[in-house]
C-alpha cells in the first residue's frame, strides 16, 4: 500500500484543496493519503475558523484517508519549524512513501537544488539574515534574500529570489530542507497552484478561491456565501457548525482573555514567552494604553511595522494566549521532533494503514491521548481548551474533547 503525505490546515477546506488531494494521488501513484493537519491554532498565528475535528471531517470527505495532528508546538511556528515538525511526523510513520506540496512555480528541481545547499546551513546564512533584518526587512523577506544569494550553480540568484518570494514556494523549500536534514527516503512531488493566489482576498471568476477569500465570505455572510468555492460536504459541515453556534471562531473571540493576560503580566514575564523578541514586551505594554478600542485587530494594527509582520505578531499573541515559553519552543527543543503521532480521523483505507503503522512507526500512535504523557501533548490539550472557550456555546466536553472524543471515522 503506497501512501502519500500532505501537510495542511484546511481553514476551511475548499475546492483548491480537493485539486491538491487529487494531484497528490495522481503524481505519486499512491493508494492512501495521509494528511498532517494543524490543530486549533495555525501557522500564521490565527485561530482556525472551525475546530480540528470539524476540519478532519472535511478532509476525510474530500479524499484524505488518515489525518494526524501537528502538535501546536510546531503548528504555530515560522516556516522552518512548522515544516520540520510536519515532515518529521510523515517520516516517523515509516509508512509514507512520498510528499506532495503545492507551489506557485511547480519547479521542484530548482527548489531541491536550493534545499540541498541550505540543509547544511552554509556559513554566513544567519549573518546575512541578521543584516537584512537590521536593514528593516521582515524575517520571510530576509530569509528569502539570504537563501537566494546562496543559490547553487544553475539557479540564477535573481530567479531564486523571485521563486522564494512566493509563499507556497518558500514553504515547499522548507519541506525539502526538512527531508534532507532527516535523511528521509520520502520522495517529494509538487502540484502547481491553480486559480487564486495564496493571499488573494476576493474570489475570482472560477470555482477556486483562496482560503483567505473564503474566510472573508464566511465571516461577512455565513456559509451560503462560500458555497461556490467549497465542496458540498464542506458546505454541509459549515452550515451545521454555524447552526450549532460552534463557528465562526476568530481573533476577536479571544480579545478579553488575551488583553487581560497582556495587561496583567510584567514585561519581564512577557519576555519569557515565545516570539516575544527584541523588546516587543515593552512595545506591547506601551501600545495597550494607547489603543483606540480594546480589540485584537486594533492591537495588531498598532504593533505592526515593516519589520514586524502581522503573521509574526499573531504568532506572538497566540503564544501569549497559550503561555508558550521560549524554553518550551526553543530551537533545541523543536529539533527533537514531535513525540507522538496523534490520530484525528480515518476511513477504512486509513484504518488499514494504521494497522501497518503500528509495526513501522518509530513514534507512539495515539488514538486515546489519555494513555500518553508528554509536554507537547499537554500543550495540545491546553490549546484545545482555550479554543473551545471562544465558541458561543461552551461546555466542558468540548474543551476537553481530546480526552472525551475518539478519532473521527468516515
N, C-alpha and C positions, 0 to 999 in steps of 0.2 A: 504494500500500500504506500504510494508516493504521497508526500504531504508538502504543501507549500505554505509558508508563513506570510502573513500580512500584519502590519503594525498600524493601528487605527485608533480613532477617538469617536467617530460617528456622532457628531454633535450638531444635528442628528444625522442619521444615515439618509443619504439622498441618492438620486439616480446616478451621479458620478461615481459613487462608491460601488454601486451594482456593476458598473462598467469595469471598475478596478478588480473586483472579485472575479468577474468573467475572464478578464485578461490574465489574471494570476493563474487560473486553471489552464487557460489555453497556452500561455507561454511556457509554463513549467511542465505541462502534461500530468499534473498532479490529480490524484483521486480525492484528496481531502484538503480542506483549507483550515489552517489554524490561525485565529486572529488573536494577537496580543493587544488588549484594549485598556486604555486609561480608565481609572475608576471615576469617582465623583468630581475630581478636580483635574484640570487639563494642562497640557504643556505650556500654553500661553498664559497660564495663571488664572484661568477663568473657571467658575463652576459650570458643570455640564447642564444643559437646558433641561434634560431629564436624567433620571438615575441610571446607574450602571446596569442593573438588572433589566431595565426597560431597553437600553441600548443593546444589551445582549440578545433580547428577543428580536430586535430589528435585524441584528447581524445574522442570526440563525435563519430567519425568514428570507434574507437576501442571498444566502448561499454559503455562509461560513458554516463549518461543521463542529468546531470546537473553539470556545472563547476562553482565554486566560487573562487574568487581570495583571496589568503592570502596576507594581506597588507604587503608592503615592510618593515614596521617597525618590523614585525615578520619574514618575509622571509629571511632576511639577519641577522640571529642571531645564536648563539650556539644552540645546540640541545634542551636544556631545554626550551627556549623561542619560538623557531620555533615550537616545539611540542605543547606547551601550546596555542599558537595562533591558530594553525590549529584545534586542538581538541576543543577549545572554540567555533570556528565557527560551527563545526558539532553539538556540544551540544546546541548552541543557536538557531539552526534551529527549534528545538522542533519536528522535523520530522524524524531524523535519528536514527535508532534502534541499529545499530552495526557499528563497525570499523574493517577493515581488513588491516593489515600491513604485509609487507614482513619481513622475518627474516632468518638468516643463520641456526638457530637451529630448528625452528618450535616448540620450547619448551615454550609454553605460560604459563604453570603452574609455572615454575621457575622464569620467568620474572615477573609474577604477584606477587609472594611472595616477591621478592626483591622490587618491586614498592610500595607495602603496607608499607614496612619499611621506604623507602626513602621519601614517600609522606609527612610525617610529619617532614622531615629534622632532623634526630636524632642529638643530641648534639655531637659535635666533628667532624661532617662530613666536615664542611667548614675548620676547623683547620687542618684536615688530608689532605684535598686537597691542602691547602696553604703549608703544609710541603713538600708534593710531588712536588709542583711547585718549591719550593726553592731548592730542590734536582736536579732540571733540567728536570722534566717530562713535557710533553706538557699537556694542560688542559684536553683533552679527556682521556689521559692515567692516569692523576692524579685523575680524577673523577671516572674512571672505577676501579682503585685500591682502592680508599676510599670506593666506593659503595660495592665492593666485600668483603672488611673487615667487613662490617656490614650485610653480608648475613644472613638471618634468619635460624632457625633450619630446617634441611632437605636439605639445599643448601650448599654444601661444598664451602669454600672460594676460593680454587684454581679453582674449576669448575666455580664459579661465575665470577672470573677474566677472565677466558678463554671465557666465554659466552659474557661478556660485552666488551671484546676486539675486537669484530666484529661489524662493523659499523651499519648494519641493526638491529642487536640485541639491540645495545645501543640506537638507535633512537626509536625502539619499546618500550624499557623500559621507555623512556620519554613520549611517548604517554600514557602508562599505568599510570604513575605518574600523568599526567595531568587529566586523567579520575578520579583518586582517589581524587585529590585536588578539582575538580569541583563537586564532589559528583554526577557524571553523571550516568544515568541508561544505557548508551550506552554499549552494550556487545562487548568485543574485540574478534577478531579471528586473527590468524596469518597463512600466507601461507609460507611454507618453500621455500627459494630461490632456483631456479634450474638453471643449466647452469653456466654462467660466474660469477666470484666473482665481488663485487661492484667496486673495483678499477682496475680490470684486464684490462690491456692496449691494449691487442691484442685479436682478436676473436679466439675462439676455433673451433673445428670441427662441432659443431651443428649450429642451426639457432638462438640461443640466445647468444648475446654478451652484455657486459656491456655498459652502456651509454658512459663511458669514451672511450671504444674502438670504438664505433660508431662515436663519435665526431672526434676522430683522423682520421678515414677514410674519413669523410666528409670534414674536413679541408685540408687533403692532396690531395684528388682526387675527391671530389664532390659527389653528391647523388648516382651515379651509384655504387660507391664503397661500399656503405652501403646497397645496395639492398637485399642481402641475410638475413639481420638481422632486417629489418623493415617491417611492413605490407604494402600492396600495396597502401593503401590510404595515409600513411605517405610518401612513396616514391614519389607519385604524387605531394603531397604538397611541399615536399622538392625541387623537380625539378622546380616547379613554383616559389618558393621563390628565388632560385639561379638565374633563368632566369630573374626575375624582379629586381634583384640587392638588395634585402632586406636581403640577407643572403650570407655567414655566418657572424654572429656577434661574436666577440671575444675580449679579453682584449686589443690587440694592436690597435683596432679601437678607444680606449679611451685614448691612450698614450698621445696625445697632450694636451687635456683638463686636464687630471689627473696630468701630470708633471707640467703644468702651475700652477695649484692650489697649489701643494706641494711646488713649488719653490717660490711662492709669498706670502705664509702665514707664519707669525711669529710662532715660536714654541709655544708661549702662545695661539695662535689661534688654532693650530692643537691639542693642548692638550684638547680642549673643544669638540673634535669630538669623537663619539662613537668608542670604541675598540682601541683608542689611549691611551695605558696604560703603566705604569711602565717606563716612559721616552722614549717611542717609538717615540715621536715627535722629540726628539734630534737625535736619531738614524737615523730617516728618513732624517732630514736636512743634517746630515753629509754624509749619503750614496749618496744623489743626486749628490754631487760634484765629486764622485769617480766612477760613472757608466761608464762602457766601451762603452755603447751606450744608447741613450735616448729611452728605451723601458720599458714596464711594466714587461716583463719577466726578463730583467736584474735587475730591481729594486727588484722584488720578490726574485731572487736568492741572491742578495746582503744583503737583510734584513733577510733572513731565518736563523734560528738557531734551535738547538734541542728543545728549549723551545717555540719558535715562529714558529708554523707550517705554511705551505703555506696557509691553509684554514683560519687560524686566520688573517694572513697578507692580504689575499684577501678581507676578510670582512672589515678590517680596510680601505683598499684602496677604497672599494665601498662606505663606509660611508664618506670618504673624498670627493670623486667624487660628492656624492649627498648631502653633507653638513648636514649629520645627527648628531645632537649634543648628548652629553651624557644626557642632560636634557630630550630630546625627547625620548631617548631609555633607560631610567633608569629602573631598576627593578620595581620601584614603578609605573611608567607609564605602563610598559608592563603587570604588574599584573592586571591592569584594564581590560585587554582583548580587542579584536577587537571591533570597534564601529559600524560595519555595515556588511551586507552580500552582497558583490558586485558580481553580476551575470555576468559571462563572456560568457556563452553559454548554450544551452539546446536543446533537441529534444522534440518530442511530450510527451514522458513519463516524461521528466524533467519539461515540462511546467505544466503538471498535478500536479506534486509535488510542483511546485512554487505556484500554487493557494492554495494548502493546507498550505504551509509555511506562507502565508500571515496571516493566522489565528493562527499559532502555534509559529512563530519565536518571540524571545524576543529582536531582533535587527531589525533595518530598512533593508528591502530588496531593494537593489538598482539596477534598470535596467538603469537609467539615472543618472550618478554621478552629473550632473549639478544641480540636485534638492536637494543636500545634502552638508552641510558644516561641515568639521571636519579636524583637523590637520593630522590625519592618511591618509585621502583621498588626502589632498594636497601633502603629500609625495609620494603617489602612482602616481599622475598626473605628478609630477616633475620627478619621476623615468622613466616614460614612455617617457617624452620629451627628457631626457638625452639619453635614449637608442636609440630613433629614429635618433638622430644626429650622431650615429655611422654607420648608413646604407649608402650604396653607393649613393642611390638616396634619398635625403632629401626633405620632404615637410611638411608644417605646419599641414596639416590634419593628417599626420601620427604621428607627435609629440604630437598632442592633440586629438588622436583617442579616448581617454577616454570620451571626450565630443561629438565628431562627430559620432562615430560608435556605433550602437546598439549591443546588445549581438549577438553572432554567433548562428544561428539557423540551425539545420540539419533536 
